[in-house]
Amino acid sequence: MAKGDDGWHVANMGEAALLVTLGTRVTEKLISAVDRLRAWLSVHRPPGIVDLVPGYASILVIFEPTILGEESLRVLLREGEVFVGMGNDGESDTGSRHVIPVAYGGEFGPDLDSVAEMHALTPAEVIRLHSGRVYKVAFLGFLPGFAYMRRLSKRIASPRLSVPRPRVPSGSVGLAGFQTGVYPFTSPGGWQIIGRTGVNIWDPTRAEPALFAPGDTVRFAPTNDISVQTKEVHAPETNKNPVFEVLEAGGLTTVQDRGRDGFAHLGLGAGGAFDSCAAYQANALVRNESHAAVLEMTWTGPRVRALRNVTIALAGSNFHLVSGSTPVPLGLSWFVRGGSVLRFVSAPSSKGMRSYMAVAGGFDAPLVLGSRSTSLLAGFGGIDGRAIQTGDVLGVADVVMDPVSLAGRSQQQPSGDISREERTLRFVPFSGPQAALPAAVEQLISDRWLVTEHADRMGLRFRSEGGKVLPVQSEESASFGVVRGTIQLPPGGLPVVLGVDHQTTGGYPVLGVVIEADLSILAQLMPGCRVRFVSVSVEDARAARAAFGVVERASP
């Protein structure tokens, strides 16, 4: 597949994904070709493909290299290219059809009048033009369940707001450029809001959490009745196996496990423990399964009272936990007698900004989409989709009858001072049409970088130690799928590395992807940490991945 302005191009996005770009000039014909390829790959999908994430001009194929070799995948993609090239006489018709009732204008559509004025139309004409078409879902991104729908009439195509709203209500129907879409839950947003629906767009408790999927068709029907479909509220279940009472919440603490692979095509990233190595070590010390849920603590931990005899283990950064007045060391399984109070007595140490606590039997939380992990962005998983709070009671998934027998197991912890030593992040350079300028990659490697205060689970922004910025292109690419560890280059010229709660699509140029074996280093970087980026090959990245012991991934 030769690279060209209108030809296919396949590029490695890290060691476990390929970005297939069908062309760079986005047209209806190209969008239809992407949809045909997506449908064909869905039918011919072999074991080892974790997810297929379409964009307007591309498809990101996330795969497990230990199950499906890259060359076999490339052969499959060449077969898909032949299929797509056999004809474009129509789009694939594999998706569902939706009719969405919308109340336009007024409190539900605060931008309807301004959109009408912008185009010298009446509000009624805008409604007629918007509801008079059938839209095709090209892809999902931005938020879990947020569908980008195309073929908006050019007569009402409208720019995004100059200043995004901090709060857009769930069900709001908006316009942006030649796109339309529905906000799946309340969130910030910059689209022109012209109406609202009461249809439940995103519900993680459903078998199919997102109402829309790539390839679906949608028609909006004007109505005066948008009675919001409220979820049935159940009283919280009494925890069957309570283990800790939260006396003080402390910093940001959430329940996390290895996350949810296979939902990126619905706009939901994998999430899970950011420092998966530390979470794995903590679980191993108390003989839990590697996927057992742990507490991920940022900056500091909570104060809790043990409600029964338990054994715990800590890994990652040292927040100096004490049980009563006795220090609990990292890397050692520790017996805690019922009634004891555990508290953390300092902020992050030189080892990093995240610490992980495992309890024998694993922390309990409802399984949602196959995981107990907390998604703060979408507000589900863990403890009601939020950080733990004072007064919460944390349970254990499986009661261990003799917890004292698990105490005393030790494991060597990483040494070094992350706040003073220069850390290295290895990355696989990206060569697709969406790549940053070669000069930007060269400067990324040659400069030394500092982590800014903009560092969380969604991503980390860096600034050059010498104050320089990277050279940037004048335009972004059509949105395409991205993976955790992707190094994006926004217009300001300061690189951003995506974390575990990243958006699943983006349009910024890409410099490369931090290898999976170094994502635990990324998770522990604090503002002010010094970093050097080092380019490595895909083969080296996969070798490091195998040595690191990354858990195999499979689609749900």
C-alpha positions in Angstrom: 0.0 0.0 0.0 1.9 3.0 -1.2 1.8 6.3 0.5 0.1 9.1 -1.4 -2.3 11.9 -1.2 -5.2 9.7 -2.2 -3.7 6.2 -1.7 -3.8 3.8 1.2 -1.2 4.0 3.9 -0.6 1.7 6.8 1.5 3.0 9.7 2.4 1.5 13.1 0.8 3.4 16.0 3.0 1.9 18.7 3.6 -1.8 18.9 0.0 -3.0 19.1 -2.0 -0.9 16.6 -2.0 0.0 12.9 -3.6 3.1 11.5 -5.0 2.5 8.0 -5.5 5.8 6.2 -7.5 5.5 2.9 -6.8 9.1 1.7 -6.1 12.6 2.9 -8.7 14.6 1.0 -11.9 13.8 2.8 -14.8 13.3 0.5 -18.1 11.4 0.7 -16.6 8.7 -1.5 -13.7 8.3 0.9 -16.0 8.3 4.0 -18.0 5.6 2.2 -14.8 3.6 1.6 -13.9 3.7 5.3 -17.4 2.4 6.1 -17.1 -0.4 3.6 -13.7 -1.4 5.1 -15.0 -1.3 8.6 -17.9 -3.5 7.7 -15.6 -5.9 5.8 -13.2 -6.2 8.7 -16.0 -6.8 11.2 -17.1 -9.8 9.1 -13.5 -11.1 8.5 -12.2 -10.3 12.0 -9.6 -12.9 13.1 -8.7 -13.6 16.8 -6.3 -11.0 18.0 -8.0 -7.9 16.8 -9.0 -6.0 19.9 -10.9 -3.1 18.3 -11.6 -1.3 15.1 -11.8 2.5 15.5 -12.9 4.4 12.4 -12.4 8.0 11.6 -13.5 10.1 8.6 -10.6 8.9 6.5 -9.0 6.1 8.5 -9.4 3.0 10.7 -7.3 2.2 13.7 -6.8 -1.5 14.1 -5.8 -2.3 17.7 -4.5 -5.9 18.0 -2.7 -8.3 20.3 0.7 -9.1 18.7 1.1 -12.3 20.6 -2.1 -13.6 19.0 -2.1 -12.0 15.6 1.2 -11.2 13.9 1.6 -7.9 12.2 2.4 -9.4 8.8 -0.8 -11.5 8.9 -2.8 -8.4 9.8 -1.2 -6.5 6.9 -2.1 -9.3 4.5 -5.7 -9.1 5.8 -5.7 -5.3 5.2 -4.5 -5.8 1.6 -7.4 -8.1 1.0 -9.7 -5.4 2.5 -8.2 -2.9 0.1 -9.0 -5.1 -2.8 -12.6 -5.5 -1.6 -13.1 -1.7 -1.1 -11.6 -1.1 -4.6 -14.0 -3.4 -6.3 -16.7 -0.8 -6.2 -18.2 2.2 -4.5 -21.7 1.8 -5.8 -23.2 2.3 -2.4 -22.4 2.3 1.3 -22.5 -0.7 3.5 -25.9 -1.1 5.0 -25.1 -3.1 8.2 -26.0 -0.5 10.8 -29.2 0.1 12.8 -31.7 2.8 12.0 -32.7 5.3 14.6 -35.4 8.0 14.8 -34.6 10.5 17.6 -37.3 12.9 18.8 -35.9 16.4 19.4 -37.4 19.5 21.0 -35.8 22.4 19.2 -35.1 25.9 20.5 -36.0 27.6 23.7 -34.2 26.3 26.8 -33.4 23.1 25.0 -31.7 24.8 22.0 -30.1 28.0 23.1 -28.1 28.5 19.9 -31.0 27.9 17.4 -31.8 31.6 16.9 -28.1 32.5 16.4 -27.6 29.7 13.9 -30.6 30.9 12.0 -29.4 34.5 12.0 -25.9 33.4 11.0 -27.3 31.8 7.8 -30.1 34.3 7.1 -32.8 31.7 7.9 -35.7 31.5 10.2 -35.5 29.0 13.2 -38.2 27.0 11.5 -36.1 26.6 8.4 -33.1 25.5 10.4 -35.3 22.9 12.1 -36.6 21.7 8.7 -33.1 21.5 7.2 -31.8 19.6 10.2 -34.6 17.1 10.6 -35.1 16.6 6.9 -32.0 14.5 6.4 -30.9 11.0 7.3 -27.4 11.1 8.8 -24.7 8.4 8.8 -22.7 7.7 12.0 -19.0 7.9 10.8 -17.4 7.2 14.2 -17.6 7.8 17.9 -15.2 9.8 20.0 -14.8 12.9 22.2 -17.0 11.2 24.8 -18.2 7.6 25.3 -21.2 7.3 23.1 -20.7 10.6 21.2 -21.4 9.9 17.6 -20.1 12.1 14.8 -22.9 12.2 12.1 -22.2 13.5 8.7 -24.0 15.1 5.7 -25.4 18.1 7.5 -26.8 20.6 5.0 -24.3 23.2 4.0 -27.0 25.8 4.5 -26.8 25.3 8.3 -23.2 24.2 8.6 -21.9 26.2 11.6 -18.6 26.8 13.4 -18.0 25.7 17.0 -18.5 28.2 19.7 -15.5 30.5 20.3 -15.7 29.7 24.0 -17.0 26.2 24.9 -19.7 25.8 27.5 -18.6 24.3 30.9 -21.8 22.3 31.0 -23.9 21.0 28.2 -26.9 18.9 29.3 -27.3 15.3 28.5 -29.2 14.7 25.2 -28.3 18.1 23.7 -28.3 18.1 19.9 -25.5 20.1 18.4 -23.9 21.3 15.1 -20.2 21.7 14.3 -19.0 22.3 10.8 -20.8 19.8 8.5 -21.4 17.4 11.5 -24.3 16.9 13.9 -24.4 14.9 17.1 -26.0 14.2 20.5 -24.2 14.7 23.9 -24.5 11.3 25.6 -24.3 12.8 29.2 -23.7 16.2 30.8 -20.2 17.5 30.0 -18.3 20.5 28.7 -18.7 21.2 25.0 -18.3 23.7 22.2 -21.0 22.7 19.6 -23.9 24.9 18.6 -26.8 23.5 20.6 -30.2 23.7 18.7 -32.3 21.1 20.6 -32.5 18.3 23.0 -33.7 14.7 23.2 -34.8 12.6 26.1 -33.5 9.4 24.5 -30.9 7.6 26.6 -27.8 7.8 24.4 -25.3 6.1 26.7 -26.0 3.5 29.4 -23.1 1.3 30.5 -25.5 -1.2 32.1 -26.9 -2.1 28.7 -25.5 -5.0 26.6 -24.8 -2.3 24.0 -23.9 0.7 26.1 -23.9 3.2 23.2 -27.1 3.8 21.3 -25.2 4.6 18.1 -22.5 2.6 16.4 -20.4 3.3 13.3 -22.5 2.7 10.2 -25.8 3.4 11.8 -28.3 5.9 10.3 -30.1 8.6 12.3 -33.1 10.8 11.6 -34.2 13.6 13.9 -38.0 14.1 14.4 -39.3 17.4 15.8 -41.5 17.1 18.8 -42.7 19.0 21.8 -42.4 16.0 24.2 -38.9 14.9 25.2 -39.7 13.3 28.5 -36.3 12.3 29.7 -35.9 8.6 30.2 -34.7 8.4 33.8 -32.8 5.4 34.9 -34.5 3.2 37.5 -32.8 4.2 40.8 -32.0 1.3 43.1 -31.0 1.7 46.7 -27.3 0.9 47.2 -26.7 -2.7 47.9 -25.3 -3.5 51.3 -21.7 -4.5 50.9 -21.6 -8.3 51.6 -18.0 -8.3 52.5 -17.1 -4.9 54.1 -13.4 -4.5 54.7 -12.7 -0.7 55.2 -14.6 2.3 56.4 -13.4 5.5 54.8 -12.8 8.1 57.6 -11.2 10.7 55.4 -11.1 10.7 51.6 -7.7 12.2 51.3 -6.6 12.9 47.7 -8.0 11.3 44.5 -8.5 7.6 45.2 -10.4 5.4 42.8 -11.0 1.7 42.3 -9.1 0.4 39.2 -8.3 -2.9 37.6 -6.8 -3.7 34.2 -9.6 -1.8 32.4 -11.9 -2.3 29.5 -10.3 -3.1 26.2 -12.5 -3.3 23.1 -14.8 -0.3 23.5 -12.7 2.4 21.8 -15.0 2.3 18.7 -17.7 3.5 21.1 -15.6 6.4 22.4 -14.6 4.6 25.6 -10.9 4.1 26.3 -9.6 1.2 28.2 -8.9 3.1 31.5 -7.8 1.0 34.4 -4.7 1.4 36.6 -2.4 4.0 35.1 0.7 2.3 36.6 -0.3 -1.3 35.7 3.1 -2.6 36.9 2.6 -1.3 40.4 -1.0 -2.6 40.5 0.2 -6.0 39.3 3.0 -6.0 42.0 0.5 -5.1 44.8 -1.9 -7.9 43.7 0.9 -10.5 43.4 2.0 -9.8 47.0 -1.4 -10.8 48.3 -1.8 -13.6 45.8 -4.6 -12.0 43.9 -5.3 -12.5 40.2 -3.5 -9.9 38.1 -6.8 -8.3 37.1 -8.1 -7.9 40.7 -9.3 -4.4 41.6 -7.0 -2.2 43.6 -7.1 1.4 45.0 -5.3 3.9 42.9 -4.2 6.8 45.1 -3.0 10.1 43.6 -0.9 12.6 45.7 -1.9 11.0 49.0 -4.2 8.3 50.3 -7.3 8.1 52.5 -7.6 7.4 56.2 -9.6 4.1 56.7 -10.6 1.8 59.5 -10.2 -2.0 59.0 -13.6 -3.7 59.6 -12.0 -7.2 59.7 -8.6 -8.9 59.7 -7.1 -8.4 56.3 -3.8 -8.5 54.5 -2.8 -5.6 52.2 0.1 -4.6 50.0 1.4 -1.4 48.6 3.4 -0.6 45.4 4.2 2.4 43.4 5.0 5.7 45.1 5.5 5.8 48.9 2.9 7.9 50.7 4.2 6.5 54.0 1.3 4.5 55.3 1.0 3.8 59.0 -1.2 1.2 60.7 -1.9 2.8 64.1 1.7 4.1 64.6 3.5 1.3 62.8 4.9 2.2 59.3 3.8 -0.2 56.5 6.5 -0.6 53.9 6.2 -0.8 50.2 6.6 -4.2 48.6 5.7 -6.3 51.6 2.3 -7.9 52.3 1.1 -6.7 55.6 -1.4 -8.1 58.1 -3.9 -5.6 59.4 -6.0 -6.4 62.4 -9.7 -5.5 62.4 -10.2 -2.1 64.1 -6.8 -0.7 63.1 -6.8 2.7 61.4 -4.6 3.1 58.3 -3.5 6.6 57.3 -1.0 8.2 54.9 1.2 10.7 56.5 2.9 12.5 53.5 2.5 13.6 50.0 4.1 11.8 47.0 7.7 10.7 47.6 10.5 10.8 45.1 9.1 7.6 43.6 6.2 9.2 41.9 2.6 10.5 42.3 0.6 7.3 42.4 0.4 4.5 44.9 -1.6 1.3 44.7 -3.1 -0.7 47.6 -4.2 -4.3 47.1 -6.2 -6.3 49.6 -6.3 -10.1 49.7 -9.4 -11.1 47.7 -9.4 -7.9 45.7 -11.5 -4.8 46.2 -15.1 -5.2 45.3 -17.2 -3.1 42.9 -19.9 -4.0 40.4 -18.6 -5.4 37.1 -19.6 -2.9 34.4 -18.6 -3.8 30.8 -16.4 -6.5 32.2 -14.4 -4.3 34.6 -14.6 -2.8 38.1 -12.5 0.2 37.0 -13.8 3.8 37.6 -14.4 6.0 34.6 -14.5 9.5 36.0 -15.1 11.0 32.6 -18.3 8.9 32.0 -19.3 8.6 35.6 -19.6 4.8 36.0 -17.7 1.9 37.4 -15.9 1.7 40.7 -17.9 3.4 43.5 -20.8 5.0 41.5 -18.3 6.3 38.9 -16.5 8.7 41.3 -13.6 8.9 43.7 -14.1 7.4 47.1 -15.6 9.7 49.7 -15.6 10.0 53.4 -18.2 7.6 54.8 -17.8 5.0 52.0 -17.5 1.4 53.0 -15.2 -0.6 50.8 -15.7 -4.3 50.3 -13.6 -7.2 49.3 -14.6 -9.4 46.3 -13.5 -12.7 47.8 -13.1 -13.3 51.5 -9.8 -14.8 52.5 -10.3 -17.2 55.4 -6.7 -17.0 56.8 -5.3 -13.6 55.8 -2.4 -13.8 58.2 -0.9 -16.6 56.1 -0.4 -14.2 53.2 1.6 -11.7 55.3 5.3 -11.3 55.0 5.7 -11.8 51.2 8.1 -9.3 49.8 9.1 -8.0 46.3 11.8 -5.6 45.4 10.6 -2.2 44.5 12.1 0.2 41.8 14.7 2.5 43.3 15.7 6.0 42.3 14.5 9.5 42.8 12.0 10.4 40.0 11.9 14.0 41.1 15.7 14.5 40.5 16.8 11.9 38.0 16.2 12.3 34.3 13.6 9.8 33.2 13.5 8.2 29.7 10.4 7.6 27.7 10.9 5.3 24.7 8.6 5.8 21.8 7.9 4.4 18.3 7.9 7.2 15.7 4.8 7.5 13.6 4.9 7.7 9.8 1.3 8.1 8.7 -0.1 11.1 6.8 -1.1 12.5 10.2 2.6 12.6 11.4 4.2 15.7 12.8 7.0 17.4 10.8 10.3 15.4 10.8 11.9 18.5 12.4 9.5 18.3 15.3 10.5 14.6 16.0 14.2 15.5 15.8 13.7 18.3 18.3 11.6 16.1 20.6 14.5 13.7 20.8 17.3 16.3 21.1 15.6 18.5 23.7 15.1 17.8 27.4 11.5 18.2 28.7 9.7 19.1 31.9 6.3 17.8 33.0 3.9 20.8 33.4 1.1 21.1 35.9 -1.3 19.8 33.2 -0.8 16.2 34.2 -3.6 13.7 34.9 -5.0 10.4 33.8 -6.1 11.9 30.5 -2.6 13.0 29.5 0.5 15.0 30.4 1.8 18.2 28.7 5.5 18.8 28.5 7.6 22.0 28.0 11.1 22.2 26.7 13.7 22.9 29.4 15.2 25.5 27.1 11.8 27.2 26.5 11.6 26.2 22.8 8.5 24.9 21.1 8.2 22.3 18.3 7.5 23.3 14.7 3.9 22.7 13.8 1.7 22.3 10.7 -0.9 24.9 9.9 -3.7 22.4 9.7 -5.0 19.4 11.7 -6.0 16.1 10.1 -9.5 14.6 10.0 -10.1 12.9 13.3 -8.5 9.5 13.6 -8.2 6.8 16.3 -5.4 7.1 18.9 -4.0 4.9 21.6 -2.7 5.5 25.1 0.9 6.8 25.0 0.3 8.7 21.7 2.4 11.8 21.6 0.3 14.6 20.1 1.4 18.0 18.9 -1.2 20.7 19.4 -0.9 24.1 17.7 1.0 25.6 20.6 4.0 23.4 19.9 4.1 21.7 23.3 3.8 17.9 23.1 1.1 16.0 25.0 1.3 12.3 25.9 -2.1 10.6 26.2 -2.8 8.7 29.4 -5.2 5.8 30.2 -8.3 8.0 30.2 -7.6 9.6 26.8 -10.1 10.5 24.1 -10.2 7.7 21.6 -10.0 10.0 18.5 -8.1 13.1 17.8 -6.9 15.4 15.0 -3.6 16.7 16.2 -0.4 15.6 14.4 1.4 12.6 16.0 5.1 12.4 16.8 5.0 8.8 18.0 3.7 6.5 20.7 5.3 5.8 24.0 5.9 2.1 24.3 3.6 0.1 26.6 6.6 -1.0 28.8 7.2 2.7 29.7 3.6 3.7 30.5 4.2 3.0 34.2 7.0 5.6 34.1 4.6 8.0 32.5 2.0 7.3 35.3 4.4 8.3 38.0 5.8 11.6 36.5 5.1 14.6 38.6 5.1 18.3 37.5 8.7 19.4 37.2 10.1 15.9 36.4 12.8 16.0 33.7 12.2 13.6 30.7 14.2 12.5 27.6 12.4 11.0 24.7 14.2 8.1 22.9 13.2 6.7 19.5 13.0 2.9 19.3 11.8 0.4 16.6 8.6 -1.5 16.7 10.6 -4.7 17.2 12.4 -3.3 20.2 9.1 -2.1 21.6 7.6 -5.5 21.4 10.7 -7.1 23.0 10.4 -4.6 25.9 6.6 -5.4 26.1 7.3 -9.1 26.4 10.0 -8.6 29.1 7.7 -6.2 30.9 4.9 -8.8 31.0 2.0 -6.8 29.4 -1.2 -8.8 29.9 -2.6 -10.1 26.6 -5.6 -8.1 25.4 -8.8 -9.5 23.8 -12.0 -8.0 22.6 -15.0 -8.2 24.9 
